[in-house]
Amino acid sequence: MKYEKVINSTPVVLVEFFATWCSHCKKMDPIVIQIAQLLSGKVDVYQIDIEKEEDIAAKENVTGTPTFIIYKDGKPVWRESGEMDGQFLLDKIQSFL
């Protein structure tokens, strides 16, 4: 996976770093999928497994899961870790559109 390509795929990109064993990640999964559907064509959403992409997780200083990073024009503009309200996450992404 070429991370530079991922974060520049659309002007605004949401990346979720997750782990398959993480209970908070499992709770966020349907929310992230729904957001991806709602914003389809405007925002690309990527879910990156920290165990399969350890190098990317380390480069991005991901220490907890889930960690969400919003990129605008390839630059990180917002980052937060942990479970959160879906509407909060959606509003946060839309604020960068």
Helices and strands as residue ranges (DSSP letters): H 3-7, E 12-18, H 23-38, E 43-49, H 54-59, E 67-72, E 75-81, H 86-94
